[in-house]
């Protein structure tokens, strides 16, 4: 049974009640009648979960199109779900999964439920079965029998993200440990608490009661074979076990911009799932009472946090392809923290990202995040906030391309009182050909490669013309001076001009940059008349998304300081 031509998959997206708190989940229903088996996708942990989120959505839709109702979710303490990141453990994952399986069975009327667990999500699935979760069919991909193997991998990954580098200050930065003072292991910005570390160290599938599983499909990671001890544990429990390769795991979890749907594994799972199973009358999909709501705004998807009597609205703009919970979940945690201060907030998934409309995989390079269409999308969300009854005084927060669109929106919208820019390469796009010294700019303008760009594709010619124009304007300003206050408005040509324009408009601007960022040389050479405070974060080099705990902690301080300053400014004006 396949999807009927032209009939879309229906989706119910929002927060679902579980014993582990409200879990953000999506139920994807087939366009025709279901086959009788529903599927629950259990994500991997941390960075892998964030990177694969949009591809897992595509996987769930493929399942529904083939007749299998499918559920995907953010684990407790991750993404848009409730809970603290540092408190994630197998107990909360197991309880949430067990409740989701029950909700899925009741809402779809399916007589069988298959669970597909990836990485640490597979360990959670095994633990849930041991705890009594009724799972007839179990798919495990890149899952070891012993948790200590996964813990060892997490520790190695954490060490890779904490290499020391040159600090912006005069003193070199000390090497950063992946463990913080509380013993939490930070893995590319995502915490593994001491409880979860201990649980992983002791996890052994051979000691679990897996008797409820009737059929199991165990896939290796890439060319690596499936874990023999895991296969043996399932077989000993009476399951009919099938094994095979699992190509595409690394491509799925590498990073959100590059994540690809694992088509071979998707096809293998579809082939393995039971073709038919008993059906009963479907019920309703439960809805949890939470302080947040998801709003579909044209092609965009927005989470609105609405506290009582807010006085300020914060808009969190995406960071490249990172979904709306933000880099290392910074946006979701800040939104919930600031709600207690009387701050409403919106977290955005722009077109093609996260939960928003658009292609399943990002089709462009990094330059695609600077597409002009995003300018109007961000500004339209401010109008949405006003229609939702939120305060029309805005603080915009963004990292990387999100920082650029935050600053660019503030230039043209006088409702913006503050902007926070984190690790943004430039506040104009495309940037000048040579955002360096005047002599270096002149050298770039007289270089043949600069002008050869005009002979390429139309898009390349437009890009070259805009960048060359900005560079010529910067040279002109050096010779005759910048335009005087009150002169005809024109688009700023570089970061310094953007900052000047925002300062003249009375917008509070906060800029933070970590070691190794391309924008560091420009920021250090800002003219003395640019009074914007630059926070030079201290920590490892090359951590663009502020993943090491030492950088993340400093970013939280910068964000909180900017939010308090914007609140004070709004209160003073009113």
Beta strands, then each sheet from edge to edge (+ up, - down):
strand 1: 10-16
strand 2: 23-29
strand 3: 37-42
strand 4: 70-73
strand 5: 112-118
strand 6: 137-141
strand 7: 185-187
strand 8: 190-192
strand 9: 215-219
strand 10: 240-244
strand 11: 292-297
strand 12: 300-305
strand 13: 312-317
strand 14: 343-349
strand 15: 394-399
strand 16: 416-422
strand 17: 508-513
strand 18: 533-536
sheet 1: 1+ 2- 4+ 3+ 5+ 6+ 9+ 10+
sheet 2: 7+ 8-
sheet 3: 11+ 12- 14+ 13+ 15+ 16+ 17+ 18+
end
